[in-house]
Amino acid sequence: MTKSRLPPLKALLAFEAAARRGSFALGAQELAVTPSAVSHHIQQLEDFLGMPLFQRHPGRAALTAAGRTYARELEHAFGVIAEATNLVAPQSQRGYLVVASGPSFAAKWLQPRLPEFLRANPEVRIRLSTLSDHDDLDTTRFDIAIAYGHPNTSKLDVEPLLLERLRPLCSPALAATLALRTPQDLLRATLIHSSNGLTWSEYLRRVCGEEVRPDNELWLDRSVMAIEAAVDGLGVVLESELLAAEELNDGRLIAPFNDAQFSIEVTSYYLVRSRGYQSSSQAAATFEAWLRSAFTAANLTSN
C-alpha cells in the first residue's frame, strides 16, 4: 500500500490557526510568528493542494468553499491527534496530574479515596497509572509516584512517605478452626506469602525468636490477591493493615494475635517526584498535602 504524501505540518498549523481565528494576523499571534510567515505557509499549502484556500482582499482574507471544508476536516484531524496524545502521554496536557502507584495500593487504598480529593479540588484532573516494579519509574511518565520499597535511583526526588504496620490476618472461621492463639500455632496453618516489606521468615524470627514450619504455604505476587485468598479462608496472610482496612473493618478478616507485640512497622512507601513536569507543581503540592492528611485521618503514620 502506497503511503500518501502529506502537506508540510507547519503549513497545516498556520492554515488551521488563521482559519479558526479568522485572520492571518491573529493566527500569527497565536503561533508566535509574523503574519508574513503565516501567509507564506498558507501559500505553500495552496501550492501543494493546487487550489486557493483563502480569497485575499486588502486588509482581510476569507475562506473559499474548499478552505471551509479543509478547515473543518483539519479540526477533526487535530482533535484525533490531541486525543491520541492525551491517551499515551496525559501529563503532556495541561491540567492533568499523573499519579503512579503500585497496583495493590492503587486498588485497595488510593482509588476508593480519589472521589474525596476530586470533590475538594475540582480544578485538578487525575490520571492514575500503576507500577509493576521500580524499573517502571524510569520508563513511566508521571508527576508523583507512590513506590513500594525504596527505589534505587539518584535521578529522582525520593522521600519516605508512610510506615506500614504488618501482622498475621485470616478469616474468623479459619482462626476458630485452627485455634490460633499464638504465632507458634501457625504451624497448623497455610501461610500466604505476598510481595510486601516483610517476609514470613523474618516476621517469625523477630516475633517468635525461632523458625516455625507451617502446614503449607501459598505464594501470590500481589497483596490484593493475597488478601482475597485470606478472606476466602485459604490461609493466614502477613499483610498491611493499610491495604486490608476494609476487610478488617467489616469483619471478613481478623488479627488472631491482636496484641501490639505481634505487629511490626516498616517504612514501605516512598514518595517519588518527577523532575520533568514543573507545570503541575501546584496540583502536585495539593495532592501531596491531601495524601498526608488522609493518612493522618486513617491513623496511619506518615513520615
C-alpha positions, -999 to 999 in steps of 0.1 A, spaced: 0 0 0 15 33 -11 18 59 17 0 92 9 21 123 6 12 148 33 14 186 33 41 203 55 30 203 91 39 239 96 17 249 67 -12 229 82 -8 246 116 -6 280 100 -38 274 80 -57 259 109 -48 288 132 -57 315 106 -89 298 96 -100 293 132 -91 329 143 -104 344 111 -72 364 104 -36 359 93 -25 383 120 -44 366 148 -32 332 137 3 345 136 -1 359 171 -12 325 184 17 307 168 42 334 179 53 341 143 49 370 119 18 374 97 41 372 66 53 338 78 17 326 81 9 339 47 40 321 33 30 288 49 -6 291 36 7 299 1 29 268 3 -2 247 13 -23 261 -15 5 253 -40 6 217 -26 -32 214 -29 -34 232 -63 -63 254 -52 -69 286 -32 -80 282 4 -84 320 11 -98 348 -10 -74 377 -3 -87 412 -1 -69 444 11 -67 441 49 -86 408 52 -88 372 39 -119 350 36 -120 312 33 -131 297 0 -156 269 -1 -126 244 -3 -109 263 25 -140 259 47 -142 221 40 -105 217 46 -106 237 79 -135 215 91 -116 183 83 -84 195 98 -102 205 131 -113 169 133 -79 155 125 -61 177 150 -87 166 176 -78 130 169 -41 137 173 -48 155 206 -69 126 219 -41 101 209 -15 122 227 -37 125 258 -41 87 258 -5 78 257 10 109 275 -16 126 295 9 146 315 17 165 283 -18 181 285 -22 210 308 -44 204 339 -36 168 344 -18 154 374 -4 120 366 -1 97 397 17 63 395 13 37 422 17 0 429 -14 -20 418 -24 -31 453 -21 4 469 -39 19 440 -68 -6 441 -71 -10 479 -64 24 493 -59 52 468 -87 47 442 -115 45 467 -104 78 482 -99 97 450 -135 110 448 -129 128 481 -99 146 466 -117 154 434 -147 169 452 -124 191 472 -102 200 442 -124 201 411 -98 220 391 -73 191 393 -77 162 368 -61 129 379 -46 102 357 -38 71 378 -14 45 364 2 15 380 38 4 385 48 -32 382 82 -26 397 108 1 403 121 -2 368 89 14 357 99 46 373 125 50 345 100 43 317 66 55 330 59 92 328 43 107 359 42 137 382 41 119 415 47 82 422 39 62 454 65 35 453 65 4 474 100 -1 488 129 24 483 137 29 446 174 27 439 177 58 418 197 91 421 178 107 392 145 112 411 134 131 442 126 103 467 115 106 503 99 83 529 61 85 529 45 60 552 51 34 579 33 2 572 21 -20 601 20 -57 592 6 -86 612 -9 -120 605 -45 -118 593 -71 -145 585 -108 -152 583 -126 -156 616 -137 -191 606 -101 -202 600 -89 -187 633 -115 -207 651 -109 -239 632 -72 -238 638 -75 -223 673 -49 -196 666 -38 -180 698 -1 -175 695 23 -173 665 35 -208 673 0 -221 663 8 -211 627 25 -245 623 -11 -258 618 -18 -231 591 -12 -224 554 9 -193 553 1 -170 524 30 -150 510 28 -118 491 53 -92 479 55 -68 508 81 -52 531 84 -82 555 87 -119 548 71 -145 569 105 -159 578 117 -125 591 85 -119 609 86 -152 627 122 -148 637 115 -113 651 83 -123 669 89 -159 680 127 -159 681 126 -193 663 116 -208 630 80 -220 626 74 -246 599 38 -242 586 15 -269 575 16 -255 539 24 -223 520 9 -203 492 28 -177 472 9 -148 454 25 -118 437 0 -91 446 -12 -80 480 -47 -76 467 -47 -113 457 -32 -124 490 -59 -105 510 -87 -121 489 -72 -155 494 -72 -149 532 -108 -137 531 -117 -170 513 -101 -190 541 -71 -203 522 -47 -195 549 -31 -168 571 -16 -138 553 11 -115 567 -3 -82 554 -6 -45 558 -34 -31 580 -35 -2 554 -43 -25 525 -67 -48 545 -85 -19 562 -118 -26 545 -117 -63 553 -108 -57 589 -135 -31 594 -163 -53 580 -150 -84 599 -140 -105 569 -105 -106 583 -93 -105 619 -59 -104 636 -58 -136 655 -29 -124 676 -42 -89 684 -16 -78 709 6 -49 696 37 -70 701 27 -92 672 27 -64 647 58 -49 631 61 -15 615 83 -9 584 88 21 562 74 6 530 60 35 509 81 63 493 70 94 475 88 99 442 86 133 424 94 135 387 117 164 380 104 169 344 70 183 350 71 215 369 39 228 353 19 206 376 38 216 408 8 234 424 -15 204 417 12 181 429 16 200 462 -22 200 467 -23 162 461 7 156 485 -10 177 512 -42 158 508 -24 124 508 -7 131 541 -39 144 557 -57 113 545 -31 91 562 -35 111 594 -73 107 593 -69 70 589 -45 68 619 -16 59 597 19 71 604 32 95 577 69 102 575 
